Amino acid sequence: MDPREVADRLDEVQLIDVREPDEWDAGRIEGARHIPLGEIGARLDEIDRSRPVVAVCRSGARSGKVVDALRARGYAAHNLAGGMQAWEEAGLPFRAPDGGPGRVA
C-alpha cells in the first residue's frame, strides 16, 4: 500500500512497525504498534486476525518479509510501500516520543 492510502485508512488497519528500537524512538506514525522484526513470531497473539495489517520498516524490505510470514499464517497483511522513507517523502506526519518532529533513522 502506498503511504497516502495507508494514511487515509489508519482507522481501519493495524499498523505494525517492525523496526529496531532506535529507529522507533527516532520517529513513529501515531497509532502504530512496535513489534521488532525479531519478535514477530513470539508476539503474533498481539495482532488481531480480524483486521487488516500494514507492516512498516525504514524502506519496505523487512516489513515485506513480515507481510509474507503473516499472509502464510492467514492474516490480511500489506506492506507500506517504501517504508518510513516514503512516508516522510509524502509529507505525512510522524513524531518522536517527546512529541517533537520525527526523523527516519
Backbone atoms as SQL, in Angstrom:
CREATE TABLE atoms (id INTEGER PRIMARY KEY, chain TEXT, resi INTEGER, resn TEXT, atom TEXT, x REAL, y REAL, z REAL);
INSERT INTO atoms VALUES
  (1, 'A', 1, 'MET', 'N', 0.850, -1.181, 0.000),
  (2, 'A', 1, 'MET', 'CA', 0.000, 0.000, 0.000),
  (3, 'A', 1, 'MET', 'C', 0.890, 1.235, 0.000),
  (4, 'A', 2, 'ASP', 'N', 0.496, 2.215, -0.763),
  (5, 'A', 2, 'ASP', 'CA', 1.291, 3.434, -0.781),
  (6, 'A', 2, 'ASP', 'C', 0.990, 4.259, 0.483),
  (7, 'A', 3, 'PRO', 'N', 1.914, 5.139, 0.858),
  (8, 'A', 3, 'PRO', 'CA', 1.760, 5.893, 2.111),
  (9, 'A', 3, 'PRO', 'C', 0.456, 6.668, 2.234),
  (10, 'A', 4, 'ARG', 'N', 0.022, 7.310, 1.187),
  (11, 'A', 4, 'ARG', 'CA', -1.220, 8.096, 1.277),
  (12, 'A', 4, 'ARG', 'C', -2.432, 7.196, 1.516),
  (13, 'A', 5, 'GLU', 'N', -2.467, 6.045, 0.875),
  (14, 'A', 5, 'GLU', 'CA', -3.575, 5.113, 1.092),
  (15, 'A', 5, 'GLU', 'C', -3.581, 4.628, 2.544),
  (16, 'A', 6, 'VAL', 'N', -2.411, 4.326, 3.070),
  (17, 'A', 6, 'VAL', 'CA', -2.326, 3.903, 4.469),
  (18, 'A', 6, 'VAL', 'C', -2.791, 5.031, 5.384),
  (19, 'A', 7, 'ALA', 'N', -2.336, 6.239, 5.127),
  (20, 'A', 7, 'ALA', 'CA', -2.730, 7.388, 5.957),
  (21, 'A', 7, 'ALA', 'C', -4.248, 7.573, 5.947),
  (22, 'A', 8, 'ASP', 'N', -4.860, 7.360, 4.805),
  (23, 'A', 8, 'ASP', 'CA', -6.313, 7.508, 4.690),
  (24, 'A', 8, 'ASP', 'C', -7.069, 6.383, 5.403),
  (25, 'A', 9, 'ARG', 'N', -6.393, 5.270, 5.650),
  (26, 'A', 9, 'ARG', 'CA', -7.065, 4.102, 6.239),
  (27, 'A', 9, 'ARG', 'C', -6.556, 3.761, 7.634),
  (28, 'A', 10, 'LEU', 'N', -5.878, 4.686, 8.304),
  (29, 'A', 10, 'LEU', 'CA', -5.305, 4.384, 9.613),
  (30, 'A', 10, 'LEU', 'C', -6.331, 3.895, 10.625),
  (31, 'A', 11, 'ASP', 'N', -7.568, 4.336, 10.488),
  (32, 'A', 11, 'ASP', 'CA', -8.600, 3.890, 11.425),
  (33, 'A', 11, 'ASP', 'C', -9.104, 2.479, 11.114),
  (34, 'A', 12, 'GLU', 'N', -8.758, 1.941, 9.944),
  (35, 'A', 12, 'GLU', 'CA', -9.228, 0.623, 9.524),
  (36, 'A', 12, 'GLU', 'C', -8.187, -0.473, 9.688),
  (37, 'A', 13, 'VAL', 'N', -6.915, -0.103, 9.725),
  (38, 'A', 13, 'VAL', 'CA', -5.832, -1.088, 9.707),
  (39, 'A', 13, 'VAL', 'C', -5.053, -1.072, 11.024),
  (40, 'A', 14, 'GLN', 'N', -4.321, -2.158, 11.236),
  (41, 'A', 14, 'GLN', 'CA', -3.352, -2.228, 12.328),
  (42, 'A', 14, 'GLN', 'C', -1.992, -1.925, 11.722),
  (43, 'A', 15, 'LEU', 'N', -1.358, -0.910, 12.189),
  (44, 'A', 15, 'LEU', 'CA', -0.036, -0.560, 11.691),
  (45, 'A', 15, 'LEU', 'C', 0.994, -1.169, 12.632),
  (46, 'A', 16, 'ILE', 'N', 1.791, -2.096, 12.112),
  (47, 'A', 16, 'ILE', 'CA', 2.803, -2.783, 12.906),
  (48, 'A', 16, 'ILE', 'C', 4.173, -2.319, 12.422),
  (49, 'A', 17, 'ASP', 'N', 4.894, -1.640, 13.297),
  (50, 'A', 17, 'ASP', 'CA', 6.223, -1.119, 12.981),
  (51, 'A', 17, 'ASP', 'C', 7.254, -2.150, 13.416),
  (52, 'A', 18, 'VAL', 'N', 7.992, -2.701, 12.458),
  (53, 'A', 18, 'VAL', 'CA', 8.923, -3.796, 12.742),
  (54, 'A', 18, 'VAL', 'C', 10.370, -3.327, 12.847),
  (55, 'A', 19, 'ARG', 'N', 10.574, -2.030, 12.908),
  (56, 'A', 19, 'ARG', 'CA', 11.944, -1.507, 13.003),
  (57, 'A', 19, 'ARG', 'C', 12.542, -1.775, 14.385),
  (58, 'A', 20, 'GLU', 'N', 13.836, -1.547, 14.473),
  (59, 'A', 20, 'GLU', 'CA', 14.556, -1.713, 15.731),
  (60, 'A', 20, 'GLU', 'C', 14.208, -0.571, 16.691),
  (61, 'A', 21, 'PRO', 'N', 14.424, -0.761, 18.002),
  (62, 'A', 21, 'PRO', 'CA', 14.044, 0.261, 18.980),
  (63, 'A', 21, 'PRO', 'C', 14.617, 1.650, 18.708),
  (64, 'A', 22, 'ASP', 'N', 15.857, 1.752, 18.254),
  (65, 'A', 22, 'ASP', 'CA', 16.422, 3.079, 17.988),
  (66, 'A', 22, 'ASP', 'C', 15.728, 3.769, 16.821),
  (67, 'A', 23, 'GLU', 'N', 15.285, 2.996, 15.837),
  (68, 'A', 23, 'GLU', 'CA', 14.545, 3.561, 14.712),
  (69, 'A', 23, 'GLU', 'C', 13.163, 4.029, 15.167),
  (70, 'A', 24, 'TRP', 'N', 12.513, 3.209, 15.977),
  (71, 'A', 24, 'TRP', 'CA', 11.190, 3.530, 16.536),
  (72, 'A', 24, 'TRP', 'C', 11.276, 4.800, 17.366),
  (73, 'A', 25, 'ASP', 'N', 12.331, 4.919, 18.182),
  (74, 'A', 25, 'ASP', 'CA', 12.493, 6.085, 19.048),
  (75, 'A', 25, 'ASP', 'C', 12.762, 7.374, 18.268),
  (76, 'A', 26, 'ALA', 'N', 13.274, 7.239, 17.052),
  (77, 'A', 26, 'ALA', 'CA', 13.568, 8.425, 16.240),
  (78, 'A', 26, 'ALA', 'C', 12.298, 9.058, 15.679),
  (79, 'A', 27, 'GLY', 'N', 11.286, 8.242, 15.432),
  (80, 'A', 27, 'GLY', 'CA', 10.033, 8.770, 14.901),
  (81, 'A', 27, 'GLY', 'C', 9.096, 7.652, 14.537),
  (82, 'A', 28, 'ARG', 'N', 7.812, 7.861, 14.824),
  (83, 'A', 28, 'ARG', 'CA', 6.806, 6.823, 14.581),
  (84, 'A', 28, 'ARG', 'C', 5.493, 7.435, 14.133),
  (85, 'A', 29, 'ILE', 'N', 4.727, 6.634, 13.443),
  (86, 'A', 29, 'ILE', 'CA', 3.403, 7.038, 12.996),
  (87, 'A', 29, 'ILE', 'C', 2.441, 6.852, 14.167),
  (88, 'A', 30, 'GLU', 'N', 1.635, 7.861, 14.417),
  (89, 'A', 30, 'GLU', 'CA', 0.682, 7.780, 15.518),
  (90, 'A', 30, 'GLU', 'C', -0.236, 6.575, 15.345),
  (91, 'A', 31, 'GLY', 'N', -0.394, 5.820, 16.408),
  (92, 'A', 31, 'GLY', 'CA', -1.257, 4.652, 16.393),
  (93, 'A', 31, 'GLY', 'C', -0.562, 3.360, 16.026),
  (94, 'A', 32, 'ALA', 'N', 0.700, 3.442, 15.594),
  (95, 'A', 32, 'ALA', 'CA', 1.433, 2.227, 15.236),
  (96, 'A', 32, 'ALA', 'C', 1.789, 1.439, 16.493),
  (97, 'A', 33, 'ARG', 'N', 1.858, 0.128, 16.345),
  (98, 'A', 33, 'ARG', 'CA', 2.316, -0.754, 17.417),
  (99, 'A', 33, 'ARG', 'C', 3.731, -1.201, 17.061),
  (100, 'A', 34, 'HIS', 'N', 4.622, -1.153, 18.017),
  (101, 'A', 34, 'HIS', 'CA', 6.008, -1.550, 17.783),
  (102, 'A', 34, 'HIS', 'C', 6.216, -3.015, 18.136),
  (103, 'A', 35, 'ILE', 'N', 6.498, -3.814, 17.128),
  (104, 'A', 35, 'ILE', 'CA', 6.889, -5.210, 17.318),
  (105, 'A', 35, 'ILE', 'C', 8.103, -5.430, 16.410),
  (106, 'A', 36, 'PRO', 'N', 9.312, -5.337, 16.968),
  (107, 'A', 36, 'PRO', 'CA', 10.507, -5.505, 16.138),
  (108, 'A', 36, 'PRO', 'C', 10.492, -6.827, 15.374),
  (109, 'A', 37, 'LEU', 'N', 11.110, -6.829, 14.229),
  (110, 'A', 37, 'LEU', 'CA', 11.134, -7.985, 13.340),
  (111, 'A', 37, 'LEU', 'C', 11.464, -9.273, 14.085),
  (112, 'A', 38, 'GLY', 'N', 12.471, -9.254, 14.920),
  (113, 'A', 38, 'GLY', 'CA', 12.895, -10.451, 15.631),
  (114, 'A', 38, 'GLY', 'C', 11.904, -10.955, 16.661),
  (115, 'A', 39, 'GLU', 'N', 10.878, -10.179, 16.968),
  (116, 'A', 39, 'GLU', 'CA', 9.894, -10.570, 17.978),
  (117, 'A', 39, 'GLU', 'C', 8.537, -10.965, 17.388),
  (118, 'A', 40, 'ILE', 'N', 8.376, -10.805, 16.092),
  (119, 'A', 40, 'ILE', 'CA', 7.070, -11.042, 15.468),
  (120, 'A', 40, 'ILE', 'C', 6.526, -12.429, 15.795),
  (121, 'A', 41, 'GLY', 'N', 7.319, -13.458, 15.602),
  (122, 'A', 41, 'GLY', 'CA', 6.850, -14.826, 15.822),
  (123, 'A', 41, 'GLY', 'C', 6.327, -15.059, 17.231),
  (124, 'A', 42, 'ALA', 'N', 6.989, -14.484, 18.211),
  (125, 'A', 42, 'ALA', 'CA', 6.602, -14.669, 19.609),
  (126, 'A', 42, 'ALA', 'C', 5.441, -13.783, 20.028),
  (127, 'A', 43, 'ARG', 'N', 5.104, -12.783, 19.206),
  (128, 'A', 43, 'ARG', 'CA', 4.074, -11.826, 19.598),
  (129, 'A', 43, 'ARG', 'C', 2.871, -11.803, 18.653),
  (130, 'A', 44, 'LEU', 'N', 2.677, -12.869, 17.899),
  (131, 'A', 44, 'LEU', 'CA', 1.548, -12.935, 16.966),
  (132, 'A', 44, 'LEU', 'C', 0.210, -12.748, 17.664),
  (133, 'A', 45, 'ASP', 'N', 0.113, -13.145, 18.929),
  (134, 'A', 45, 'ASP', 'CA', -1.152, -13.013, 19.646),
  (135, 'A', 45, 'ASP', 'C', -1.549, -11.557, 19.870),
  (136, 'A', 46, 'GLU', 'N', -0.628, -10.625, 19.644),
  (137, 'A', 46, 'GLU', 'CA', -0.929, -9.196, 19.780),
  (138, 'A', 46, 'GLU', 'C', -1.539, -8.599, 18.509),
  (139, 'A', 47, 'ILE', 'N', -1.574, -9.386, 17.449),
  (140, 'A', 47, 'ILE', 'CA', -2.067, -8.903, 16.161),
  (141, 'A', 47, 'ILE', 'C', -3.445, -9.505, 15.914),
  (142, 'A', 48, 'ASP', 'N', -4.431, -8.645, 15.737),
  (143, 'A', 48, 'ASP', 'CA', -5.820, -9.049, 15.545),
  (144, 'A', 48, 'ASP', 'C', -6.015, -9.622, 14.145),
  (145, 'A', 49, 'ARG', 'N', -6.391, -10.891, 14.074),
  (146, 'A', 49, 'ARG', 'CA', -6.598, -11.549, 12.774),
  (147, 'A', 49, 'ARG', 'C', -7.793, -10.992, 12.013),
  (148, 'A', 50, 'SER', 'N', -8.702, -10.318, 12.707),
  (149, 'A', 50, 'SER', 'CA', -9.923, -9.838, 12.045),
  (150, 'A', 50, 'SER', 'C', -9.761, -8.472, 11.381),
  (151, 'A', 51, 'ARG', 'N', -8.606, -7.843, 11.550),
  (152, 'A', 51, 'ARG', 'CA', -8.371, -6.528, 10.938),
  (153, 'A', 51, 'ARG', 'C', -7.150, -6.585, 10.031),
  (154, 'A', 52, 'PRO', 'N', -7.177, -5.863, 8.916),
  (155, 'A', 52, 'PRO', 'CA', -6.004, -5.845, 8.044),
  (156, 'A', 52, 'PRO', 'C', -4.783, -5.278, 8.772),
  (157, 'A', 53, 'VAL', 'N', -3.641, -5.815, 8.415),
  (158, 'A', 53, 'VAL', 'CA', -2.363, -5.403, 8.984),
  (159, 'A', 53, 'VAL', 'C', -1.558, -4.678, 7.910),
  (160, 'A', 54, 'VAL', 'N', -0.911, -3.578, 8.289),
  (161, 'A', 54, 'VAL', 'CA', 0.066, -2.930, 7.422),
  (162, 'A', 54, 'VAL', 'C', 1.378, -2.912, 8.198),
  (163, 'A', 55, 'ALA', 'N', 2.396, -3.560, 7.642),
  (164, 'A', 55, 'ALA', 'CA', 3.714, -3.605, 8.272),
  (165, 'A', 55, 'ALA', 'C', 4.578, -2.486, 7.700),
  (166, 'A', 56, 'VAL', 'N', 5.408, -1.905, 8.577),
  (167, 'A', 56, 'VAL', 'CA', 6.263, -0.797, 8.168),
  (168, 'A', 56, 'VAL', 'C', 7.665, -0.975, 8.736),
  (169, 'A', 57, 'CYS', 'N', 8.652, -0.613, 7.923),
  (170, 'A', 57, 'CYS', 'CA', 10.043, -0.535, 8.363),
  (171, 'A', 57, 'CYS', 'C', 10.630, 0.723, 7.718),
  (172, 'A', 58, 'ARG', 'N', 11.921, 0.817, 7.629),
  (173, 'A', 58, 'ARG', 'CA', 12.558, 2.009, 7.056),
  (174, 'A', 58, 'ARG', 'C', 12.283, 2.133, 5.551),
  (175, 'A', 59, 'SER', 'N', 12.494, 1.039, 4.807),
  (176, 'A', 59, 'SER', 'CA', 12.395, 1.114, 3.348),
  (177, 'A', 59, 'SER', 'C', 11.351, 0.194, 2.734),
  (178, 'A', 60, 'GLY', 'N', 10.840, -0.750, 3.505),
  (179, 'A', 60, 'GLY', 'CA', 9.872, -1.713, 2.989),
  (180, 'A', 60, 'GLY', 'C', 10.413, -3.117, 2.830),
  (181, 'A', 61, 'ALA', 'N', 11.720, -3.312, 3.002),
  (182, 'A', 61, 'ALA', 'CA', 12.314, -4.647, 2.825),
  (183, 'A', 61, 'ALA', 'C', 11.983, -5.575, 3.988),
  (184, 'A', 62, 'ARG', 'N', 12.272, -5.158, 5.197),
  (185, 'A', 62, 'ARG', 'CA', 11.987, -6.001, 6.367),
  (186, 'A', 62, 'ARG', 'C', 10.494, -6.222, 6.528),
  (187, 'A', 63, 'SER', 'N', 9.727, -5.166, 6.348),
  (188, 'A', 63, 'SER', 'CA', 8.277, -5.309, 6.502),
  (189, 'A', 63, 'SER', 'C', 7.699, -6.214, 5.420),
  (190, 'A', 64, 'GLY', 'N', 8.325, -6.252, 4.257),
  (191, 'A', 64, 'GLY', 'CA', 7.883, -7.170, 3.202),
  (192, 'A', 64, 'GLY', 'C', 8.010, -8.616, 3.640),
  (193, 'A', 65, 'LYS', 'N', 9.090, -8.942, 4.347),
  (194, 'A', 65, 'LYS', 'CA', 9.274, -10.300, 4.876),
  (195, 'A', 65, 'LYS', 'C', 8.207, -10.620, 5.914),
  (196, 'A', 66, 'VAL', 'N', 7.889, -9.643, 6.748),
  (197, 'A', 66, 'VAL', 'CA', 6.852, -9.835, 7.764),
  (198, 'A', 66, 'VAL', 'C', 5.503, -10.078, 7.092),
  (199, 'A', 67, 'VAL', 'N', 5.199, -9.318, 6.063),
  (200, 'A', 67, 'VAL', 'CA', 3.937, -9.493, 5.340),
  (201, 'A', 67, 'VAL', 'C', 3.839, -10.911, 4.784),
  (202, 'A', 68, 'ASP', 'N', 4.916, -11.406, 4.180),
  (203, 'A', 68, 'ASP', 'CA', 4.900, -12.771, 3.643),
  (204, 'A', 68, 'ASP', 'C', 4.607, -13.791, 4.747),
  (205, 'A', 69, 'ALA', 'N', 5.255, -13.617, 5.899),
  (206, 'A', 69, 'ALA', 'CA', 5.061, -14.545, 7.021),
  (207, 'A', 69, 'ALA', 'C', 3.641, -14.451, 7.570),
  (208, 'A', 70, 'LEU', 'N', 3.113, -13.237, 7.683),
  (209, 'A', 70, 'LEU', 'CA', 1.747, -13.073, 8.194),
  (210, 'A', 70, 'LEU', 'C', 0.719, -13.660, 7.228),
  (211, 'A', 71, 'ARG', 'N', 0.900, -13.426, 5.956),
  (212, 'A', 71, 'ARG', 'CA', -0.032, -13.986, 4.964),
  (213, 'A', 71, 'ARG', 'C', -0.026, -15.510, 5.020),
  (214, 'A', 72, 'ALA', 'N', 1.161, -16.107, 5.221),
  (215, 'A', 72, 'ALA', 'CA', 1.264, -17.559, 5.309),
  (216, 'A', 72, 'ALA', 'C', 0.494, -18.100, 6.516),
  (217, 'A', 73, 'ARG', 'N', 0.257, -17.230, 7.497),
  (218, 'A', 73, 'ARG', 'CA', -0.486, -17.629, 8.696),
  (219, 'A', 73, 'ARG', 'C', -1.948, -17.166, 8.657),
  (220, 'A', 74, 'GLY', 'N', -2.379, -16.672, 7.504),
  (221, 'A', 74, 'GLY', 'CA', -3.782, -16.339, 7.331),
  (222, 'A', 74, 'GLY', 'C', -4.184, -14.904, 7.606),
  (223, 'A', 75, 'TYR', 'N', -3.223, -14.022, 7.846),
  (224, 'A', 75, 'TYR', 'CA', -3.533, -12.607, 8.077),
  (225, 'A', 75, 'TYR', 'C', -3.715, -11.887, 6.747),
  (226, 'A', 76, 'ALA', 'N', -4.581, -10.885, 6.731),
  (227, 'A', 76, 'ALA', 'CA', -4.695, -9.973, 5.590),
  (228, 'A', 76, 'ALA', 'C', -3.635, -8.900, 5.821),
  (229, 'A', 77, 'ALA', 'N', -2.472, -9.086, 5.225),
  (230, 'A', 77, 'ALA', 'CA', -1.327, -8.220, 5.517),
  (231, 'A', 77, 'ALA', 'C', -0.845, -7.500, 4.261),
  (232, 'A', 78, 'HIS', 'N', -0.390, -6.274, 4.472),
  (233, 'A', 78, 'HIS', 'CA', 0.104, -5.420, 3.389),
  (234, 'A', 78, 'HIS', 'C', 1.387, -4.734, 3.846),
  (235, 'A', 79, 'ASN', 'N', 2.208, -4.383, 2.886),
  (236, 'A', 79, 'ASN', 'CA', 3.451, -3.680, 3.170),
  (237, 'A', 79, 'ASN', 'C', 3.257, -2.188, 2.895),
  (238, 'A', 80, 'LEU', 'N', 3.809, -1.341, 3.758),
  (239, 'A', 80, 'LEU', 'CA', 3.838, 0.094, 3.482),
  (240, 'A', 80, 'LEU', 'C', 4.938, 0.305, 2.446),
  (241, 'A', 81, 'ALA', 'N', 4.543, 0.522, 1.198),
  (242, 'A', 81, 'ALA', 'CA', 5.491, 0.647, 0.095),
  (243, 'A', 81, 'ALA', 'C', 6.484, 1.785, 0.350),
  (244, 'A', 82, 'GLY', 'N', 7.756, 1.454, 0.350),
  (245, 'A', 82, 'GLY', 'CA', 8.792, 2.454, 0.561),
  (246, 'A', 82, 'GLY', 'C', 9.060, 2.778, 2.017),
  (247, 'A', 83, 'GLY', 'N', 8.279, 2.187, 2.922),
  (248, 'A', 83, 'GLY', 'CA', 8.514, 2.338, 4.351),
  (249, 'A', 83, 'GLY', 'C', 8.437, 3.776, 4.855),
  (250, 'A', 84, 'MET', 'N', 9.125, 3.992, 5.965),
  (251, 'A', 84, 'MET', 'CA', 9.121, 5.314, 6.592),
  (252, 'A', 84, 'MET', 'C', 9.761, 6.367, 5.693),
  (253, 'A', 85, 'GLN', 'N', 10.680, 5.952, 4.843),
  (254, 'A', 85, 'GLN', 'CA', 11.286, 6.912, 3.914),
  (255, 'A', 85, 'GLN', 'C', 10.220, 7.478, 2.990),
  (256, 'A', 86, 'ALA', 'N', 9.362, 6.624, 2.448),
  (257, 'A', 86, 'ALA', 'CA', 8.302, 7.082, 1.560),
  (258, 'A', 86, 'ALA', 'C', 7.257, 7.884, 2.327),
  (259, 'A', 87, 'TRP', 'N', 6.964, 7.487, 3.562),
  (260, 'A', 87, 'TRP', 'CA', 6.013, 8.217, 4.405),
  (261, 'A', 87, 'TRP', 'C', 6.504, 9.654, 4.589),
  (262, 'A', 88, 'GLU', 'N', 7.786, 9.785, 4.916),
  (263, 'A', 88, 'GLU', 'CA', 8.368, 11.120, 5.109),
  (264, 'A', 88, 'GLU', 'C', 8.363, 11.911, 3.799),
  (265, 'A', 89, 'GLU', 'N', 8.747, 11.275, 2.702),
  (266, 'A', 89, 'GLU', 'CA', 8.775, 11.944, 1.398),
  (267, 'A', 89, 'GLU', 'C', 7.396, 12.428, 0.980),
  (268, 'A', 90, 'ALA', 'N', 6.349, 11.718, 1.408),
  (269, 'A', 90, 'ALA', 'CA', 4.976, 12.111, 1.087),
  (270, 'A', 90, 'ALA', 'C', 4.493, 13.254, 1.985),
  (271, 'A', 91, 'GLY', 'N', 5.314, 13.658, 2.950),
  (272, 'A', 91, 'GLY', 'CA', 4.947, 14.759, 3.836),
  (273, 'A', 91, 'GLY', 'C', 3.917, 14.383, 4.886),
  (274, 'A', 92, 'LEU', 'N', 3.824, 13.090, 5.168),
  (275, 'A', 92, 'LEU', 'CA', 2.844, 12.617, 6.151),
  (276, 'A', 92, 'LEU', 'C', 3.415, 12.734, 7.564),
  (277, 'A', 93, 'PRO', 'N', 2.552, 12.917, 8.552),
  (278, 'A', 93, 'PRO', 'CA', 3.026, 13.198, 9.912),
  (279, 'A', 93, 'PRO', 'C', 3.558, 11.971, 10.650),
  (280, 'A', 94, 'PHE', 'N', 4.625, 12.205, 11.382),
  (281, 'A', 94, 'PHE', 'CA', 5.126, 11.232, 12.355),
  (282, 'A', 94, 'PHE', 'C', 5.942, 12.004, 13.375),
  (283, 'A', 95, 'ARG', 'N', 6.024, 11.452, 14.574),
  (284, 'A', 95, 'ARG', 'CA', 6.610, 12.183, 15.693),
  (285, 'A', 95, 'ARG', 'C', 7.599, 11.336, 16.472),
  (286, 'A', 96, 'ALA', 'N', 8.470, 12.031, 17.179),
  (287, 'A', 96, 'ALA', 'CA', 9.356, 11.409, 18.153),
  (288, 'A', 96, 'ALA', 'C', 8.552, 11.177, 19.433),
  (289, 'A', 97, 'PRO', 'N', 9.010, 10.336, 20.334),
  (290, 'A', 97, 'PRO', 'CA', 8.262, 10.058, 21.556),
  (291, 'A', 97, 'PRO', 'C', 7.972, 11.299, 22.409),
  (292, 'A', 98, 'ASP', 'N', 8.836, 12.300, 22.320),
  (293, 'A', 98, 'ASP', 'CA', 8.622, 13.520, 23.114),
  (294, 'A', 98, 'ASP', 'C', 7.622, 14.483, 22.471),
  (295, 'A', 99, 'GLY', 'N', 7.048, 14.073, 21.337),
  (296, 'A', 99, 'GLY', 'CA', 6.072, 14.900, 20.644),
  (297, 'A', 99, 'GLY', 'C', 6.672, 15.810, 19.599),
  (298, 'A', 100, 'GLY', 'N', 8.000, 15.873, 19.545),
  (299, 'A', 100, 'GLY', 'CA', 8.672, 16.693, 18.546),
  (300, 'A', 100, 'GLY', 'C', 8.641, 16.024, 17.186),
  (301, 'A', 101, 'PRO', 'N', 9.183, 16.699, 16.188),
  (302, 'A', 101, 'PRO', 'CA', 9.203, 16.108, 14.841),
  (303, 'A', 101, 'PRO', 'C', 10.020, 14.824, 14.808),
  (304, 'A', 102, 'GLY', 'N', 9.508, 13.856, 14.064),
  (305, 'A', 102, 'GLY', 'CA', 10.218, 12.593, 13.928),
  (306, 'A', 102, 'GLY', 'C', 11.271, 12.674, 12.838),
  (307, 'A', 103, 'ARG', 'N', 12.152, 11.692, 12.854),
  (308, 'A', 103, 'ARG', 'CA', 13.138, 11.555, 11.786),
  (309, 'A', 103, 'ARG', 'C', 13.248, 10.073, 11.449),
  (310, 'A', 104, 'VAL', 'N', 13.618, 9.782, 10.230),
  (311, 'A', 104, 'VAL', 'CA', 13.801, 8.392, 9.820),
  (312, 'A', 104, 'VAL', 'C', 15.242, 8.007, 10.110),
  (313, 'A', 105, 'ALA', 'N', 15.392, 7.026, 10.983),
  (314, 'A', 105, 'ALA', 'CA', 16.751, 6.587, 11.378),
  (315, 'A', 105, 'ALA', 'C', 17.140, 5.361, 10.597);
